[in-house]
Amino acid sequence: MTIKKHIILFVAAISFVVGSAFMPSQSNTEEYILKAAFLYRFTDYIDWGSSGIQTGDFTIAILGKSGITDPLIEIAKQKKAQGKRIVIKQYDNISDIAGCQILFISGSNKQDVEMAVSKMGDKPILIVAEQTDACAKGAHVNFLISDNKLKFEINPSAATISGLKISSQLLQHAIVVNTP
């Protein structure tokens, strides 16, 4: 598939998701299916550089129990990221995590955003969270519900420190949060 088709599909998916309101009757399962789809699509719009993705699998680490795990496992069965097989690993302790390209921090792990940034903030690992002020604390991407819609924030400054380059096509759909 050409890059132009990827961009069109991504923009269409973003428009659909951002335009979809979350009603109180919608389940967490549906929210996490959408978050997993976003997370997977982010892989097409992030450049990890030569040191971020070497040989082996594309690993997504999930810190804490999260509803995103099962949808990501389903995506990993069918898709590849950066031309590599996707592996999903779940962890309870941040010090056990090594060798991943994306770290997703569950909303249940409030202090772990700062710990993750401290431990991995200078490595080419995309840190994604779902917590209030996560980007202000140094996470690269943060999911939030605003006006009953799933949205995401991006902190380009933190991503640059980690050696990650975020595509302008992705940034134009995000709430940009810059920290010094």
ZALUMKOL-236812 format. One record per residue: x negated, y, z of N, C-alpha, C in turn; residue in one letter; chain. Coordinates in steps of 0.05 Angstrom, whole numbers, plus 32768, in hexadecimal, padded with zeros to 4 digits. Example, Ala and Ser with C-alpha at 12.3 -4.5 7.8 and 13.67 -1.06 7.14 Angstrom:
+--------+---------+------+---------+----------+-------+--------+---------+------+---------+--------+
| n_east | n_north | n_up | ca_east | ca_north | ca_up | c_east | c_north | c_up | residuo | cadena |
+--------+---------+------+---------+----------+-------+--------+---------+------+---------+--------+
|   7EF8 |    7F8E | 809C |    7F0A |     7FA6 |  809C |   7EF8 |    7FBE | 809C |       a |      A |
|   7EFF |    7FD3 | 808E |    7EEF |     7FEB |  808F |   7EFE |    8001 | 809D |       s |      A |
+--------+---------+------+---------+----------+-------+--------+---------+------+---------+--------+
// end
This chain:
+--------+---------+------+---------+----------+-------+--------+---------+------+---------+--------+
| n_east | n_north | n_up | ca_east | ca_north | ca_up | c_east | c_north | c_up | residuo | cadena |
+--------+---------+------+---------+----------+-------+--------+---------+------+---------+--------+
|   7FEF |    7FE9 | 8000 |    8000 |     8000 |  8000 |   7FEE |    8019 | 8000 |       m |      A |
|   7FF5 |    802C | 7FF0 |    7FE5 |     8044 |  7FEE |   7FE8 |    8056 | 8007 |       t |      A |
|   7FD5 |    8068 | 800A |    7FD6 |     807A |  8021 |   7FEF |    808B | 8020 |       i |      A |
|   7FF6 |    8094 | 8008 |    800E |     80A5 |  8005 |   8027 |    8096 | 800E |       k |      A |
|   8029 |    807C | 8007 |    8040 |     806D |  8010 |   8040 |    8069 | 802E |       k |      A |
|   8028 |    8065 | 803A |    8026 |     8063 |  8058 |   8030 |    807C | 8065 |       h |      A |
|   8027 |    8093 | 805A |    802F |     80AD |  8066 |   804D |    80B1 | 8063 |       i |      A |
|   8058 |    80AA | 804C |    8075 |     80AD |  8048 |   8084 |    809B | 805C |       i |      A |
|   807C |    8082 | 805E |    8089 |     8070 |  8071 |   8086 |    8079 | 808E |       l |      A |
|   806F |    8084 | 8095 |    806B |     808D |  80B0 |   807C |    80A6 | 80B6 |       f |      A |
|   807D |    80B8 | 80A3 |    808E |     80D0 |  80A7 |   80AB |    80C8 | 80A9 |       v |      A |
|   80B3 |    80B5 | 8098 |    80CF |     80AC |  8099 |   80D5 |    809F | 80B4 |       a |      A |
|   80C3 |    808F | 80BE |    80C6 |     8082 |  80D8 |   80C7 |    8097 | 80EF |       a |      A |
|   80B5 |    80AA | 80ED |    80B5 |     80BF |  8102 |   80CF |    80CF | 8101 |       i |      A |
|   80D8 |    80D6 | 80E9 |    80F1 |     80E5 |  80E7 |   8108 |    80D6 | 80F2 |       s |      A |
|   8109 |    80BC | 80EC |    811F |     80AB |  80F7 |   811E |    80A9 | 8115 |       f |      A |
|   8106 |    80A4 | 8120 |    8103 |     80A0 |  813C |   8108 |    80BA | 814B |       v |      A |
|   80FB |    80D0 | 8142 |    80FE |     80EA |  814F |   811A |    80F3 | 814D |       v |      A |
|   8127 |    80ED | 8137 |    8143 |     80F5 |  8134 |   8157 |    80E3 | 8143 |       g |      A |
|   814D |    80CD | 814D |    815E |     80BB |  815C |   815F |    80C3 | 8179 |       s |      A |
|   8176 |    80C8 | 8183 |    8179 |     80D0 |  819F |   817A |    80B7 | 81B0 |       a |      A |
|   816F |    80B9 | 81C7 |    8171 |     80A3 |  81DB |   8189 |    80A8 | 81EC |       f |      A |
|   819C |    8097 | 81EA |    81B4 |     809A |  81FA |   81B0 |    808A | 8213 |       m |      A |
|   81BE |    8092 | 8229 |    81BB |     8083 |  8242 |   81C0 |    8065 | 823F |       p |      A |
|   81D0 |    805E | 822B |    81D7 |     8041 |  8228 |   81C1 |    8031 | 821A |       s |      A |
|   81AE |    803F | 820E |    8198 |     8031 |  8200 |   8186 |    8024 | 8215 |       q |      A |
|   817C |    800D | 820E |    816C |     7FFE |  8222 |   814F |    8006 | 8220 |       s |      A |
|   8140 |    8000 | 8235 |    8123 |     8003 |  8234 |   8117 |    7FF3 | 821E |       n |      A |
|   8123 |    7FDC | 8218 |    8118 |     7FCB |  8203 |   8116 |    7FDA | 81E8 |       t |      A |
|   812C |    7FE8 | 81E1 |    812C |     7FF8 |  81C8 |   8117 |    800E | 81C9 |       e |      A |
|   8114 |    801B | 81E0 |    8100 |     8030 |  81E3 |   80E4 |    8024 | 81DF |       e |      A |
|   80DE |    800D | 81EA |    80C4 |     8001 |  81E7 |   80BF |    7FF6 | 81CC |       y |      A |
|   80D4 |    7FED | 81BE |    80D0 |     7FE4 |  81A2 |   80C7 |    7FFC | 8191 |       i |      A |
|   80D3 |    8013 | 8196 |    80CB |     802C |  8187 |   80AF |    8034 | 818F |       l |      A |
|   80A8 |    8033 | 81A9 |    808D |     803B |  81B2 |   8079 |    8028 | 81A5 |       k |      A |
|   807F |    800E | 81A4 |    806C |     7FFB |  8198 |   8069 |    8001 | 817A |       a |      A |
|   807E |    8008 | 816C |    807C |     800E |  8150 |   806B |    8027 | 814C |       a |      A |
|   8070 |    803C | 815D |    805F |     8054 |  815B |   8042 |    804D | 8160 |       f |      A |
|   803C |    803E | 8175 |    8021 |     8037 |  817C |   8013 |    8028 | 8165 |       l |      A |
|   8021 |    8016 | 8159 |    8016 |     8008 |  8141 |   8011 |    801B | 812A |       y |      A |
|   8023 |    802D | 8125 |    8020 |     8040 |  810E |   800A |    8054 | 8114 |       r |      A |
|   8004 |    805A | 812D |    7FEE |     806C |  8134 |   7FD4 |    8061 | 8129 |       f |      A |
|   7FD1 |    8047 | 8127 |    7FB8 |     803B |  811E |   7FB1 |    8044 | 8102 |       t |      A |
|   7FC4 |    804C | 80F2 |    7FBF |     8055 |  80D7 |   7FB6 |    8072 | 80D6 |       d |      A |
|   7FB8 |    8081 | 80EC |    7FB3 |     809D |  80EC |   7F9D |    80A5 | 8100 |       y |      A |
|   7F8F |    8092 | 810A |    7F79 |     8097 |  811C |   7F60 |    808B | 810F |       i |      A |
|   7F4A |    809B | 8110 |    7F30 |     8092 |  8107 |   7F1F |    808D | 811F |       d |      A |
|   7F17 |    8073 | 8123 |    7F07 |     806C |  813A |   7EE9 |    8070 | 8135 |       w |      A |
|   7EE2 |    8076 | 811D |    7EC6 |     8079 |  8116 |   7EB9 |    805E | 8115 |       g |      A |
|   7E9F |    805E | 810E |    7E91 |     8045 |  810A |   7E8C |    8036 | 8124 |       s |      A |
|   7E8B |    8043 | 813B |    7E86 |     8035 |  8154 |   7E9F |    802B | 8161 |       s |      A |
|   7EB6 |    8035 | 8159 |    7ECF |     802D |  8166 |   7EDB |    8013 | 815D |       g |      A |
|   7ED7 |    800C | 8144 |    7EE2 |     7FF3 |  813A |   7ECC |    7FE4 | 812B |       i |      A |
|   7EC2 |    7FD0 | 8137 |    7EAD |     7FC0 |  812A |   7EB9 |    7FA6 | 8122 |       q |      A |
|   7EAA |    7F91 | 8125 |    7EB4 |     7F77 |  811D |   7EC8 |    7F6D | 8132 |       t |      A |
|   7ED7 |    7F59 | 812B |    7EEA |     7F4D |  813E |   7F06 |    7F58 | 813A |       g |      A |
|   7F16 |    7F55 | 814F |    7F32 |     7F5C |  814F |   7F37 |    7F79 | 8156 |       d |      A |
|   7F4E |    7F82 | 8150 |    7F58 |     7F9D |  8159 |   7F67 |    7F97 | 8173 |       f |      A |
|   7F5D |    7FA1 | 8189 |    7F69 |     7F9A |  81A3 |   7F78 |    7FB1 | 81AF |       t |      A |
|   7F90 |    7FAC | 81B8 |    7FA1 |     7FBF |  81C6 |   7FA3 |    7FB4 | 81E3 |       i |      A |
|   7F98 |    7FC3 | 81F6 |    7F9A |     7FBC |  8212 |   7FB1 |    7FCB | 821F |       a |      A |
|   7FC1 |    7FBC | 822E |    7FD7 |     7FC8 |  823D |   7FD1 |    7FC6 | 825A |       i |      A |
|   7FD1 |    7FDD | 8267 |    7FCB |     7FDF |  8284 |   7FE5 |    7FE0 | 8293 |       l |      A |
|   7FEB |    7FCB | 82A2 |    8003 |     7FC9 |  82B2 |   8019 |    7FBB | 82A2 |       g |      A |
|   802E |    7FB4 | 82B0 |    8045 |     7FA7 |  82A4 |   8054 |    7FBC | 8294 |       k |      A |
|   805C |    7FB5 | 827C |    806A |     7FC8 |  826B |   807C |    7FBA | 8257 |       s |      A |
|   8092 |    7FC7 | 8251 |    80A4 |     7FBD |  823D |   8099 |    7FBE | 8221 |       g |      A |
|   8082 |    7FCB | 821D |    8076 |     7FCD |  8202 |   8068 |    7FB3 | 81FA |       i |      A |
|   8061 |    7FA2 | 820E |    8051 |     7F8B |  8208 |   805E |    7F78 | 81F4 |       t |      A |
|   8076 |    7F70 | 81F8 |    8083 |     7F5D |  81E6 |   8087 |    7F68 | 81CA |       d |      A |
|   8090 |    7F81 | 81C7 |    8092 |     7F8B |  81AB |   8076 |    7F8D | 819D |       p |      A |
|   8061 |    7F94 | 81AC |    8047 |     7F95 |  81A0 |   803D |    7F79 | 8198 |       l |      A |
|   8043 |    7F65 | 81A8 |    803C |     7F49 |  81A1 |   804A |    7F41 | 8187 |       i |      A |
|   8063 |    7F49 | 8184 |    8072 |     7F43 |  816B |   8065 |    7F51 | 8153 |       e |      A |
|   805D |    7F6A | 8157 |    8050 |     7F78 |  8141 |   8036 |    7F6A | 813A |       i |      A |
|   8027 |    7F63 | 814F |    800C |     7F56 |  814B |   800E |    7F3C | 813B |       a |      A |
|   8025 |    7F2E | 813D |    8028 |     7F15 |  812F |   802A |    7F19 | 8111 |       k |      A |
|   8034 |    7F31 | 8109 |    8039 |     7F36 |  80ED |   8027 |    7F4A | 80DF |       q |      A |
|   801A |    7F5B | 80EE |    800B |     7F72 |  80E3 |   7FEE |    7F71 | 80EA |       k |      A |
|   7FDF |    7F82 | 80DD |    7FC2 |     7F87 |  80E3 |   7FBF |    7FA5 | 80E8 |       k |      A |
|   7FAA |    7FAB | 80F6 |    7FA3 |     7FC7 |  80FB |   7F86 |    7FCB | 80F2 |       a |      A |
|   7F82 |    7FDF | 80E2 |    7F67 |     7FE5 |  80D7 |   7F5C |    7FCC | 80C9 |       q |      A |
|   7F6D |    7FBC | 80BD |    7F65 |     7FA4 |  80AF |   7F5D |    7F8D | 80C1 |       g |      A |
|   7F63 |    7F8F | 80DA |    7F5B |     7F7A |  80EE |   7F73 |    7F6E | 80FB |       k |      A |
|   7F70 |    7F56 | 8105 |    7F85 |     7F49 |  8114 |   7F8A |    7F59 | 812E |       r |      A |
|   7FA3 |    7F5C | 8136 |    7FA9 |     7F6B |  814F |   7FAB |    7F57 | 8166 |       i |      A |
|   7F9E |    7F5E | 817C |    7F9F |     7F4D |  8194 |   7FAA |    7F5F | 81AA |       v |      A |
|   7FBE |    7F55 | 81B9 |    7FCA |     7F64 |  81CF |   7FC0 |    7F57 | 81E9 |       i |      A |
|   7FB5 |    7F67 | 81FB |    7FAC |     7F5D |  8215 |   7FB8 |    7F6E | 822B |       k |      A |
|   7FC2 |    7F60 | 8240 |    7FCE |     7F6F |  8256 |   7FBB |    7F6D | 826E |       q |      A |
|   7FB8 |    7F83 | 827C |    7FA6 |     7F85 |  8294 |   7FB5 |    7F92 | 82AB |       y |      A |
|   7FAD |    7F8A | 82C3 |    7FB8 |     7F96 |  82DB |   7FA4 |    7FAA | 82E7 |       d |      A |
|   7F8A |    7FA7 | 82DF |    7F75 |     7FB8 |  82EB |   7F65 |    7FC4 | 82D5 |       n |      A |
|   7F61 |    7FDE | 82D7 |    7F52 |     7FEC |  82C2 |   7F35 |    7FE3 | 82BF |       i |      A |
|   7F29 |    7FDA | 82D5 |    7F0D |     7FD2 |  82D4 |   7F09 |    7FB8 | 82C5 |       s |      A |
|   7F1F |    7FAA | 82BF |    7F1D |     7F91 |  82AF |   7F1E |    7F95 | 8291 |       d |      A |
|   7F24 |    7FAE | 8289 |    7F28 |     7FB4 |  826C |   7F0D |    7FBA | 825F |       i |      A |
|   7F08 |    7FAD | 8249 |    7EF0 |     7FB2 |  8239 |   7EF6 |    7FAA | 821C |       a |      A |
|   7EEA |    7FB8 | 8209 |    7EEC |     7FB0 |  81ED |   7F07 |    7FB3 | 81E0 |       g |      A |
|   7F14 |    7FC9 | 81E4 |    7F2E |     7FCE |  81D6 |   7F2C |    7FE7 | 81C6 |       c |      A |
|   7F3F |    7FEA | 81B3 |    7F41 |     8002 |  81A3 |   7F57 |    8015 | 81AD |       q |      A |
|   7F6C |    8009 | 81B9 |    7F81 |     8019 |  81C5 |   7F86 |    800F | 81E1 |       i |      A |
|   7F89 |    8021 | 81F3 |    7F91 |     801B |  820F |   7FAC |    8029 | 8213 |       l |      A |
|   7FC0 |    8018 | 8219 |    7FDB |     8023 |  821F |   7FDE |    8021 | 823E |       f |      A |
|   7FE4 |    8037 | 824A |    7FE8 |     8038 |  8267 |   8005 |    803A | 826E |       i |      A |
|   8010 |    8026 | 827A |    802C |     8024 |  8282 |   8033 |    803C | 8294 |       s |      A |
|   804C |    8044 | 8292 |    8056 |     8059 |  82A3 |   8056 |    8052 | 82C1 |       g |      A |
|   8053 |    8039 | 82C7 |    8052 |     8030 |  82E3 |   8037 |    8035 | 82F0 |       s |      A |
|   8023 |    803B | 82E0 |    8007 |     803F |  82EB |   8000 |    805D | 82EB |       n |      A |
|   800B |    806B | 82FE |    8008 |     8088 |  82FE |   7FEB |    8092 | 8300 |       k |      A |
|   7FDB |    8087 | 8312 |    7FBF |     8090 |  8315 |   7FAD |    8086 | 8300 |       q |      A |
|   7FB5 |    8072 | 82F0 |    7FA3 |     8066 |  82DD |   7F9B |    8077 | 82C5 |       d |      A |
|   7FAA |    808C | 82BF |    7FA3 |     809D |  82A9 |   7F88 |    80AA | 82AF |       v |      A |
|   7F86 |    80B6 | 82C6 |    7F6D |     80C3 |  82CE |   7F56 |    80B0 | 82D0 |       e |      A |
|   7F5C |    8098 | 82DB |    7F47 |     8083 |  82DD |   7F3E |    807A | 82C1 |       m |      A |
|   7F51 |    8077 | 82AF |    7F4A |     806E |  8293 |   7F3A |    8083 | 8285 |       a |      A |
|   7F42 |    809C | 8288 |    7F33 |     80B2 |  827B |   7F16 |    80B3 | 8286 |       v |      A |
|   7F14 |    80B0 | 82A0 |    7EFA |     80B0 |  82AD |   7EE8 |    8099 | 82A3 |       s |      A |
|   7EF4 |    8082 | 82A0 |    7EE5 |     806A |  8298 |   7EE0 |    8068 | 827A |       k |      A |
|   7EF4 |    8071 | 826A |    7EF3 |     806C |  824D |   7EF5 |    8085 | 823C |       m |      A |
|   7EF7 |    809C | 8249 |    7EFC |     80B5 |  823A |   7EE8 |    80BD | 8226 |       g |      A |
|   7ECF |    80B2 | 8228 |    7EBB |     80B9 |  8214 |   7EB6 |    80A2 | 8200 |       d |      A |
|   7EC7 |    808E | 8201 |    7EC4 |     8077 |  81EF |   7EDA |    8079 | 81D9 |       k |      A |
|   7ED6 |    806E | 81C2 |    7EEA |     806F |  81AD |   7F01 |    805C | 81B2 |       p |      A |
|   7F10 |    8062 | 81C7 |    7F27 |     8052 |  81CF |   7F3F |    8065 | 81D1 |       i |      A |
|   7F53 |    8061 | 81C1 |    7F6B |     8072 |  81C2 |   7F7A |    806C | 81DC |       l |      A |
|   7F7D |    8080 | 81ED |    7F8B |     807D |  8206 |   7FA7 |    8088 | 8203 |       i |      A |
|   7FBB |    8076 | 8206 |    7FD7 |     807D |  8202 |   7FE5 |    8078 | 821C |       v |      A |
|   7FF6 |    808A | 8224 |    8005 |     8087 |  823D |   8022 |    808E | 8239 |       a |      A |
|   8031 |    808B | 824F |    804E |     8093 |  824F |   8054 |    80A0 | 826A |       e |      A |
|   8046 |    80B5 | 8270 |    8048 |     80C2 |  828A |   8048 |    80E0 | 8287 |       q |      A |
|   8055 |    80ED | 8299 |    8055 |     810A |  8299 |   8039 |    8115 | 829C |       t |      A |
|   8031 |    8128 | 828C |    8017 |     8135 |  828D |   7FFF |    8123 | 8286 |       d |      A |
|   8004 |    810C | 8279 |    7FEE |     80FA |  8273 |   7FDA |    8107 | 8260 |       a |      A |
|   7FE3 |    8116 | 824C |    7FD0 |     8123 |  823A |   7FC1 |    8139 | 8249 |       c |      A |
|   7FCD |    8146 | 825B |    7FBF |     815B |  826B |   7FA9 |    814E | 827C |       a |      A |
|   7FAD |    8134 | 8283 |    7F99 |     8125 |  8293 |   7F84 |    8118 | 8282 |       k |      A |
|   7F86 |    811B | 8267 |    7F71 |     8111 |  8256 |   7F79 |    80FA | 8244 |       g |      A |
|   7F92 |    80F0 | 8246 |    7F9B |     80DB |  8233 |   7F9C |    80E7 | 8217 |       a |      A |
|   7F99 |    80D7 | 8203 |    7F99 |     80E1 |  81E7 |   7FB6 |    80E3 | 81DC |       h |      A |
|   7FC7 |    80D1 | 81E4 |    7FE3 |     80D0 |  81DB |   7FF4 |    80CA | 81F3 |       v |      A |
|   800C |    80D7 | 81F4 |    801F |     80D1 |  820A |   803B |    80D1 | 81FE |       n |      A |
|   804A |    80BB | 8204 |    8066 |     80BA |  81FD |   8077 |    80C8 | 8211 |       f |      A |
|   808C |    80D5 | 8208 |    809F |     80E1 |  821A |   80BB |    80E2 | 820D |       l |      A |
|   80CF |    80E4 | 821E |    80EA |     80E7 |  8215 |   80F1 |    8104 | 821A |       i |      A |
|   80F8 |    8113 | 8205 |    8100 |     812F |  8208 |   8119 |    8133 | 81F8 |       s |      A |
|   812D |    8140 | 8203 |    8146 |     8144 |  81F6 |   8152 |    8129 | 81EC |       d |      A |
|   814E |    8114 | 81FC |    8158 |     80F9 |  81F6 |   814B |    80EE | 81DD |       n |      A |
|   8133 |    80F7 | 81D6 |    8125 |     80ED |  81BF |   8109 |    80E4 | 81C7 |       k |      A |
|   80FF |    80CE | 81BA |    80E4 |     80C5 |  81BE |   80D1 |    80D7 | 81AF |       l |      A |
|   80BE |    80E3 | 81BD |    80AA |     80F4 |  81B1 |   808F |    80EC | 81BB |       k |      A |
|   807A |    80F8 | 81AF |    805F |     80F2 |  81B9 |   804F |    810B | 81B8 |       f |      A |
|   803E |    810D | 81CC |    802A |     8123 |  81CE |   800F |    8118 | 81C6 |       e |      A |
|   7FFE |    8129 | 81BB |    7FE3 |     8122 |  81B4 |   7FD0 |    8137 | 81BF |       i |      A |
|   7FBA |    812E | 81CB |    7FA6 |     8140 |  81D5 |   7F8D |    813D | 81C3 |       n |      A |
|   7F8B |    814D | 81AE |    7F75 |     814A |  819B |   7F5A |    814F | 81A7 |       p |      A |
|   7F58 |    8161 | 81BB |    7F3F |     8167 |  81C8 |   7F34 |    814E | 81D6 |       s |      A |
|   7F45 |    8140 | 81E5 |    7F3D |     8127 |  81F2 |   7F35 |    8112 | 81DE |       a |      A |
|   7F44 |    8110 | 81C8 |    7F3D |     80FC |  81B3 |   7F22 |    8102 | 81A7 |       a |      A |
|   7F1B |    811B | 81A2 |    7F02 |     8123 |  8197 |   7EEB |    811B | 81AA |       t |      A |
|   7EEF |    811F | 81C4 |    7EDA |     8117 |  81D8 |   7ED5 |    80F9 | 81D6 |       i |      A |
|   7EEA |    80EA | 81D0 |    7EE7 |     80CD |  81CD |   7EDC |    80C4 | 81B2 |       s |      A |
|   7ED8 |    80D6 | 81A0 |    7ECE |     80CF |  8186 |   7EE4 |    80C7 | 8173 |       g |      A |
|   7EFD |    80CC | 817A |    7F13 |     80C5 |  8169 |   7F1C |    80DD | 8158 |       l |      A |
|   7F24 |    80D7 | 813F |    7F2F |     80EC |  812E |   7F4C |    80E6 | 8128 |       k |      A |
|   7F5D |    80F9 | 812E |    7F7A |     80F5 |  812A |   7F82 |    8104 | 8110 |       i |      A |
|   7F90 |    80F6 | 80FF |    7F99 |     8101 |  80E6 |   7FAC |    8118 | 80EA |       s |      A |
|   7FA9 |    812C | 80D8 |    7FBB |     8143 |  80D9 |   7FD8 |    813A | 80D4 |       s |      A |
|   7FDC |    8125 | 80C5 |    7FF7 |     811B |  80C0 |   8004 |    8112 | 80DA |       q |      A |
|   7FF5 |    8106 | 80EC |    8000 |     80FE |  8105 |   8004 |    8116 | 8118 |       l |      A |
|   7FF1 |    8128 | 8118 |    7FF2 |     813F |  8129 |   800B |    8151 | 8123 |       l |      A |
|   8013 |    8152 | 810A |    8029 |     8163 |  8103 |   8044 |    8159 | 810E |       q |      A |
|   8045 |    813F | 8117 |    805D |     8134 |  8123 |   805C |    8133 | 8141 |       h |      A |
|   8046 |    813C | 814D |    8041 |     813A |  8169 |   8045 |    8155 | 8177 |       a |      A |
|   8048 |    8153 | 8192 |    8046 |     816B |  81A2 |   8028 |    816C | 81AA |       i |      A |
|   801A |    8181 | 81A1 |    7FFD |     8182 |  81A5 |   7FF8 |    818F | 81C0 |       v |      A |
|   7FE7 |    8181 | 81D0 |    7FDF |     818A |  81EA |   7FC1 |    818A | 81EA |       v |      A |
|   7FB5 |    81A2 | 81ED |    7F98 |     81A4 |  81EE |   7F8F |    81AA | 820A |       n |      A |
|   7F7B |    819C | 8213 |    7F6F |     81A1 |  822C |   7F52 |    81AA | 8228 |       t |      A |
|   7F48 |    81BB | 823A |    7F2C |     81C5 |  8236 |   7F18 |    81AE | 8239 |       p |      A |
+--------+---------+------+---------+----------+-------+--------+---------+------+---------+--------+
// end
